[in-house]
């Protein structure tokens, strides 16, 4: 059967047999890691099912209302389930939260007031959030424009500098922000244990400071989430991990009840909060995607491991490394020049089930300082839990691979990306 598959890949996808043999060789290096990934998947699958059952999810919960959205039992059930899974007092989960950046922006603007301080202890945040804060760009309505004070502390050897964080806290500091994922950086994602250590020490110094975690790309990578180790408020996107590839749109915010209430008032209006807002019939796909998410995430993590093994074998630096504990679904590869980044992303696009015939090119993107190339041929536009890749066109030229609803699709993406580099004389085998 191996030869039959190789023949299909060669005949239908024009993948050189050398590429197939090389990828299969590297695949053997990582297969022993799959059992640990499967155990985390199993735990999280039971956790999700338990939350669905505790909330007594019913087929009638999939109906929805119109107008203001009063009495939408499905919307209320979704938020109850999210609060249960993430072990929080309350949750805001809405299809009208358009992205992870939107969820984070709502969280910050819902809690912070003029004169308050925001401190990032994981270095500069993701590019689009820098625009929200106002440290890049010149957008109306940024936090700095509203009188919020902002400071940041760089990581030291991929570790949070807890002592410096405590030292820099002043009477204005209201929120300390932690970005779990890699973002467009050259660091690995922070583990839940590392986040726990920082939270514990900061809270022992000042229990009233609000700890906020950007959990994008990190859900279901471990048996615990940051809200289970002391985070007060946390946000993420439904078209990443927790949507399981089925959520049509949306974001979530989970945490303490008073904080979620403040954010809810920001998302609608004071006095309306969580009681209004249509779900537009998305409850079924939101929850079905959540049900599938632990399995989908495990497939994506296996795919990221394969990408890492393949490109490390060619001498490229990868982050995280193969033996690092993974805390997001992203695999970064330092490709050292722009042509490689472009051909890598073109290969991922060519492997896509949707828009495979489109050839992505670097371009200016809202919220990013440099040109960015994005490969995203998903059933849900912009879904980064589906097979996708992107990279800023600047040194040291990282490509960031993420997602894949099935391991086999991830594997095809590896074949196609590597084949593109090979036929364009950008690598040697």
Secondary structure as the mmCIF struct_conf table of DSSP 4:
data_model
#
loop_
_struct_conf.conf_type_id
_struct_conf.id
_struct_conf.beg_label_comp_id
_struct_conf.beg_label_asym_id
_struct_conf.beg_label_seq_id
_struct_conf.end_label_comp_id
_struct_conf.end_label_asym_id
_struct_conf.end_label_seq_id
HELX_RH_AL_P HELX_RH_AL_P1 UNK A 2 UNK A 13
HELX_RH_AL_P HELX_RH_AL_P2 UNK A 17 UNK A 30
HELX_RH_3T_P HELX_RH_3T_P1 UNK A 31 UNK A 33
HELX_RH_AL_P HELX_RH_AL_P3 UNK A 34 UNK A 54
TURN_TY1_P TURN_TY1_P1 UNK A 55 UNK A 56
HELX_RH_3T_P HELX_RH_3T_P2 UNK A 59 UNK A 62
TURN_TY1_P TURN_TY1_P2 UNK A 67 UNK A 68
TURN_TY1_P TURN_TY1_P3 UNK A 70 UNK A 71
HELX_RH_AL_P HELX_RH_AL_P4 UNK A 73 UNK A 85
TURN_TY1_P TURN_TY1_P4 UNK A 86 UNK A 87
BEND BEND1 UNK A 89 UNK A 89
STRN STRN1 UNK A 90 UNK A 94
TURN_TY1_P TURN_TY1_P5 UNK A 95 UNK A 96
BEND BEND2 UNK A 99 UNK A 99
HELX_RH_AL_P HELX_RH_AL_P5 UNK A 100 UNK A 111
TURN_TY1_P TURN_TY1_P6 UNK A 114 UNK A 115
STRN STRN2 UNK A 117 UNK A 120
BEND BEND3 UNK A 121 UNK A 124
HELX_RH_AL_P HELX_RH_AL_P6 UNK A 127 UNK A 133
TURN_TY1_P TURN_TY1_P7 UNK A 134 UNK A 134
BEND BEND4 UNK A 135 UNK A 137
TURN_TY1_P TURN_TY1_P8 UNK A 140 UNK A 141
TURN_TY1_P TURN_TY1_P9 UNK A 143 UNK A 147
STRN STRN3 UNK A 149 UNK A 152
STRN STRN4 UNK A 156 UNK A 156
TURN_TY1_P TURN_TY1_P10 UNK A 157 UNK A 158
STRN STRN5 UNK A 159 UNK A 159
HELX_RH_AL_P HELX_RH_AL_P7 UNK A 162 UNK A 168
TURN_TY1_P TURN_TY1_P11 UNK A 171 UNK A 172
STRN STRN6 UNK A 173 UNK A 179
BEND BEND5 UNK A 181 UNK A 181
BEND BEND6 UNK A 184 UNK A 187
HELX_LH_PP_P HELX_LH_PP_P1 UNK A 188 UNK A 191
HELX_RH_AL_P HELX_RH_AL_P8 UNK A 192 UNK A 205
TURN_TY1_P TURN_TY1_P12 UNK A 207 UNK A 208
BEND BEND7 UNK A 209 UNK A 209
STRN STRN7 UNK A 210 UNK A 214
TURN_TY1_P TURN_TY1_P13 UNK A 216 UNK A 220
BEND BEND8 UNK A 221 UNK A 224
HELX_RH_3T_P HELX_RH_3T_P3 UNK A 226 UNK A 228
TURN_TY1_P TURN_TY1_P14 UNK A 229 UNK A 230
BEND BEND9 UNK A 232 UNK A 232
STRN STRN8 UNK A 233 UNK A 237
TURN_TY1_P TURN_TY1_P15 UNK A 238 UNK A 239
BEND BEND10 UNK A 240 UNK A 240
HELX_RH_3T_P HELX_RH_3T_P4 UNK A 241 UNK A 243
TURN_TY1_P TURN_TY1_P16 UNK A 244 UNK A 246
BEND BEND11 UNK A 249 UNK A 249
STRN STRN9 UNK A 251 UNK A 255
HELX_RH_AL_P HELX_RH_AL_P9 UNK A 257 UNK A 267
BEND BEND12 UNK A 268 UNK A 268
TURN_TY1_P TURN_TY1_P17 UNK A 270 UNK A 272
HELX_RH_3T_P HELX_RH_3T_P5 UNK A 273 UNK A 275
TURN_TY1_P TURN_TY1_P18 UNK A 280 UNK A 281
HELX_RH_AL_P HELX_RH_AL_P10 UNK A 283 UNK A 312
TURN_TY1_P TURN_TY1_P19 UNK A 313 UNK A 315
STRN STRN10 UNK A 317 UNK A 319
BEND BEND13 UNK A 320 UNK A 320
TURN_TY1_P TURN_TY1_P20 UNK A 322 UNK A 323
BEND BEND14 UNK A 324 UNK A 324
HELX_LH_PP_P HELX_LH_PP_P2 UNK A 325 UNK A 326
BEND BEND15 UNK A 328 UNK A 329
STRN STRN11 UNK A 331 UNK A 334
BEND BEND16 UNK A 336 UNK A 337
HELX_RH_AL_P HELX_RH_AL_P11 UNK A 338 UNK A 350
TURN_TY1_P TURN_TY1_P21 UNK A 351 UNK A 351
BEND BEND17 UNK A 353 UNK A 355
TURN_TY1_P TURN_TY1_P22 UNK A 356 UNK A 357
STRN STRN12 UNK A 363 UNK A 363
TURN_TY1_P TURN_TY1_P23 UNK A 366 UNK A 367
BEND BEND18 UNK A 369 UNK A 370
STRN STRN13 UNK A 372 UNK A 376
BEND BEND19 UNK A 379 UNK A 380
TURN_TY1_P TURN_TY1_P24 UNK A 381 UNK A 382
TURN_TY1_P TURN_TY1_P25 UNK A 384 UNK A 385
BEND BEND20 UNK A 386 UNK A 387
STRN STRN14 UNK A 388 UNK A 392
BEND BEND21 UNK A 393 UNK A 394
TURN_TY1_P TURN_TY1_P26 UNK A 395 UNK A 396
STRN STRN15 UNK A 398 UNK A 402
BEND BEND22 UNK A 405 UNK A 406
HELX_RH_AL_P HELX_RH_AL_P12 UNK A 407 UNK A 423
TURN_TY1_P TURN_TY1_P27 UNK A 424 UNK A 425
BEND BEND23 UNK A 426 UNK A 427
#
